[in-house]
Amino acid sequence: MSFLHCACTRAHVEDSPKSATPYPRDIPYPPLVTKRVDERYMPAEMTGAGTCEGMINFETDPTYYELYTVIGKACGEASTITLGRHIPSGTHVAIRRTDLEKCPIDFNTLQSEAVLSHQLQHEKVLPLLCSFVFNHEMWSVTPMMAFGSCFDLLHAHFCGGLPEQAIAYVIRDILQALEYLHSRAIIHRSVRASHVLISANGRVCLGGLRTAYCMIREGQRFRCAYDYPSNCTRSLQWFAPEILEQNLSGYDTKSDIYSIGILSCELANGCAPYSDMTATQMLLEKVKGIKPVLCDSSTLPADLLSEVTQPAGEQRVQSEEGEKRHSAAKYASQRTFSRHFHNFVDICLEKDPRRRPSATILLGHPFLKSLKKKTSEVLPELLYPVSPLTNLGDLPKCDVTLEATTSQLENISIAEPWIF
């Protein structure tokens, strides 16, 4: 069953004008959710094979997809992200299967994400190829981003942070995605490393549209929003102060610019600001206007900097937590970010949203203006020695039919003993 069709059928039936002549039933109407995707908005590794006049049809039937290994979880462990292959075209895809019976997120929210994703077409926004419901799971098929997310890169390979030039290219592409969204009055509200994905050829895409909010309601564009996103506990660190305050002033697209500043610190420092604070402490810091900074030799406190530069024999014995802190501080003391990067983060993290520049203005900032090449030409080399996951043949396969049968058997309960 088509995922979008289940929600739209009722609206089409009730809102259709009454007519003496019914609609002809012999016309082969196309499926509602099968999406013909333009190659311009797809990673280069997904184009060429199995295309027809530059387009690929992604069917809303699980039998057209071959599943491989599970690479992650989402939606509070209710969603399983699996690598797969679109059998007719041989295209590698990522499939997010959400258990609708266990998912804590409202079904309407998942539906709105799918509808919005189908409406957007931009090379820097992760496209949704198709979505449908199979058994009790919602399948969302997207291009396979072979480098994974920036969150994966930080935790597996670049624990101390990405190189500054790599960060600049990533931030530039994400700002282009936000410029596109903001021009359509859409606030992303979840710009974070786990939603920044990189394909095998170095193309950067912004995903995570589940919490996006459109300021156009009933044909009218509002200047600010008052809606507070639900199920957003894990995104509080990236929220702008005006969203957390929930006052009568509301917030607008400038809240995403604050998230860009937090994302920049996350990519540079290896972890997001406020990670070691409670939600209350973090809220107080943001309300007071205290800005996070890039950790390098110019921002480390003097006492900490002198501690890490002491000879090995004079250093005190520390606990395990102290050792981690000392190691991170020592790594930060050995690098220095450019003044343009520091200024870029500083203006993004202004507490007053009126003092933050728009995404369009930020693209002309000296930190990004010096980038002359395309991201795909530079980023794969900057991420060396990390290599993208391109060969799925060596990965174990996943049997969807077997999973469904196992799930059904687990739910069988025998109320009375068998009598032979």
Residue pairs with C-beta under 8 A, 6 or more apart in sequence:
1 132
1 133
1 134
2 31
2 32
2 33
2 60
2 132
2 133
3 33
3 60
3 111
3 114
3 131
3 132
3 133
3 138
3 139
4 32
4 33
4 111
4 114
4 115
4 118
4 131
5 31
5 32
5 33
6 133
7 111
8 32
31 59
31 60
33 60
33 118
33 130
33 131
33 132
34 57
34 58
34 59
34 60
34 130
35 57
35 58
35 118
35 128
35 129
35 130
36 55
36 56
36 57
37 55
37 56
37 58
37 127
37 129
38 54
38 55
38 121
39 46
39 47
39 51
39 54
39 55
39 56
40 123
41 121
41 122
41 123
41 127
42 56
42 127
42 143
43 143
43 144
43 145
43 199
43 200
43 201
43 203
44 199
44 201
44 203
44 376
45 92
45 146
45 199
45 200
45 201
45 390
46 56
46 91
46 92
46 143
46 144
47 54
49 89
49 90
49 91
50 56
50 86
50 88
50 89
50 90
50 91
51 89
56 86
56 89
56 91
56 129
57 88
58 64
58 86
58 93
58 129
58 130
58 141
59 88
59 130
60 130
60 131
60 132
61 132
62 134
62 139
62 400
64 86
64 87
64 88
65 84
65 85
65 86
65 87
65 93
65 95
65 141
66 84
66 85
66 87
66 397
67 82
67 83
67 84
67 95
67 397
67 398
67 399
67 400
68 82
68 83
68 84
68 85
68 392
68 395
68 396
68 397
68 398
69 82
69 83
69 395
69 396
69 398
70 80
70 81
70 82
70 398
71 81
71 82
71 83
71 94
71 148
72 80
72 81
73 79
73 80
73 81
74 81
74 96
74 98
75 98
75 103
75 104
75 105
76 103
76 104
76 105
76 231
77 102
78 98
78 99
78 102
78 103
78 104
78 105
79 96
79 97
79 98
79 99
79 103
80 96
80 97
80 99
81 94
81 95
81 96
81 97
82 94
82 95
82 96
82 97
82 398
83 92
83 93
83 94
83 95
83 144
83 389
83 392
83 395
84 92
84 93
84 94
84 95
84 141
84 144
85 91
85 92
85 93
85 392
86 92
86 93
86 141
92 144
92 146
92 390
92 392
93 129
93 141
93 142
93 143
93 144
94 141
94 142
94 143
94 144
94 145
95 139
95 140
95 141
95 142
96 139
96 140
96 142
97 137
97 138
97 139
97 140
98 110
98 137
98 138
98 140
99 136
99 137
100 107
100 110
100 133
100 136
100 137
100 138
101 136
103 110
104 231
105 210
105 230
105 231
106 230
109 210
109 230
109 231
110 138
110 210
113 209
113 210
113 212
114 128
114 131
114 140
116 186
116 209
116 212
116 214
117 126
117 127
117 128
117 209
118 128
120 127
120 180
120 181
120 184
120 209
121 127
122 176
122 177
122 180
123 203
124 173
124 174
124 176
124 177
124 180
124 204
124 205
124 206
125 177
125 180
125 181
125 205
125 206
125 207
125 209
126 142
126 143
126 145
126 197
126 205
126 206
126 207
127 142
127 143
128 140
128 141
128 142
129 141
129 142
129 143
130 141
131 138
131 139
131 140
131 141
132 138
132 139
133 139
134 400
135 404
135 407
142 207
143 199
143 205
144 199
144 389
145 197
145 198
145 199
145 200
145 205
146 198
146 199
146 200
146 388
146 389
146 390
147 153
147 197
147 198
147 199
147 200
147 202
147 380
147 383
147 386
147 388
147 389
148 197
148 198
148 389
149 193
149 194
149 195
149 196
149 197
149 198
150 162
150 170
150 193
150 194
150 196
150 197
150 198
150 266
150 267
151 192
151 193
151 194
151 196
153 162
153 198
153 383
153 386
154 161
154 162
154 193
154 266
154 267
154 270
154 271
157 383
157 385
157 386
158 270
159 270
160 269
160 270
160 328
160 331
160 332
161 167
161 267
161 268
161 269
161 270
162 170
162 267
162 268
162 382
162 383
163 382
164 268
164 337
164 338
164 341
165 378
165 382
166 379
166 382
166 383
167 264
167 267
167 268
167 341
168 341
168 367
168 368
168 371
169 204
169 371
169 375
169 378
169 379
169 382
170 196
170 198
170 204
170 267
170 375
170 379
171 260
171 263
171 264
171 267
171 344
171 367
171 368
172 363
172 368
172 371
172 375
173 203
173 204
173 205
173 206
173 375
174 191
174 196
174 204
174 206
174 260
174 263
175 260
175 359
175 362
175 363
175 368
176 359
176 363
177 205
177 206
178 188
178 191
178 206
178 253
178 256
178 257
178 260
178 359
179 358
179 359
179 360
179 363
181 187
181 188
181 212
181 253
181 256
182 253
182 256
182 358
182 359
184 214
184 216
185 214
185 215
185 216
185 221
185 253
186 212
186 213
186 214
186 215
187 212
187 213
187 214
187 215
187 225
187 251
187 252
187 253
187 255
187 256
188 206
188 208
188 209
188 211
188 212
188 256
188 259
189 211
189 212
189 213
189 229
189 232
189 235
189 239
189 243
189 255
189 256
189 259
190 208
190 210
190 211
190 212
190 229
190 232
190 235
190 238
190 259
191 206
191 208
191 238
191 256
191 259
191 260
191 262
191 263
192 208
192 235
192 237
192 238
192 259
192 262
192 263
192 266
192 272
193 263
193 266
193 267
193 272
194 208
195 206
195 207
195 208
196 204
196 205
196 206
196 207
196 263
197 204
197 205
197 206
197 207
198 204
198 205
198 379
198 383
199 205
199 388
200 380
200 388
200 389
200 390
201 376
201 380
202 375
202 376
202 377
202 378
202 379
202 380
203 375
203 376
204 375
204 379
211 229
211 232
211 235
213 225
213 227
213 229
215 221
215 222
215 223
215 224
215 225
215 252
216 222
223 252
224 249
224 250
224 251
224 252
225 250
225 251
225 252
226 246
226 250
228 243
228 246
229 235
232 239
236 244
236 279
236 282
237 262
237 272
237 273
237 274
237 275
237 282
238 259
238 262
238 263
238 272
239 255
239 258
239 259
240 251
240 254
240 255
240 256
240 257
240 258
240 259
240 286
240 353
241 258
241 286
241 287
241 289
241 351
242 249
242 250
242 251
242 255
242 353
243 251
243 255
244 283
244 286
244 287
245 287
251 353
252 353
253 358
253 359
254 353
254 354
254 356
254 358
255 353
256 359
257 348
257 353
257 356
257 357
257 358
257 359
257 362
258 348
258 349
258 350
258 353
258 356
260 348
260 359
260 362
261 291
261 292
261 345
261 346
261 348
261 349
262 272
262 273
262 292
262 349
264 294
264 341
264 344
264 345
264 348
265 272
265 273
265 292
265 293
265 294
265 345
266 272
266 273
268 294
268 295
268 337
268 341
269 294
269 295
269 332
270 328
273 292
274 281
274 282
274 285
274 292
277 285
286 351
289 351
291 345
291 346
291 349
292 345
292 349
293 299
293 342
293 345
294 337
294 341
294 342
294 345
295 328
295 329
295 332
296 332
296 333
296 335
296 336
296 337
297 305
297 332
297 333
297 334
297 335
297 336
298 336
298 337
298 342
299 332
299 342
300 308
300 329
300 332
300 333
304 329
305 329
305 333
307 315
307 326
307 329
308 326
308 329
308 330
308 333
309 333
315 326
318 325
318 326
338 367
340 365
340 366
340 367
341 367
343 365
343 366
343 367
344 362
344 365
344 367
344 368
347 355
347 356
347 357
348 356
348 362
350 356
357 365
362 368
363 369
380 388
